[in-house]
Amino acid sequence: MPTYDYRCNACEHIFEEVHTMDSHLKPIKKPCPKCGEKEVTKSWAGVTPGIGTDTTLTPDKATGGKWSETMNRIKDNIPKRYHEGLDKSTKRTGRQWKG
């Protein structure tokens, strides 16, 4: 879920809240964590675009199995020493690689 910045109207403290994308335009019900003021507004200061990814997404999941079909067709036309690399690419996910 994305993080949104809010600014307190009383003390101008900027804080973050996590919301679903469909509820980010709704007013938040939490008060300012610094002074307790209930009047807070969304802050656009320091907004930078972010990129999210499904860390369980594999090429086959994204293509409905078409990725493996394509890799198998490619393997028919290349030397066997390259097959292992193609098999690894089929199992890759969006998770960070740790060597």
Helices and strands as residue ranges (DSSP letters): E 3-8, E 14-18, G 21-23, E 40-42, H 59-63, H 66-75, G 80-82, H 83-91
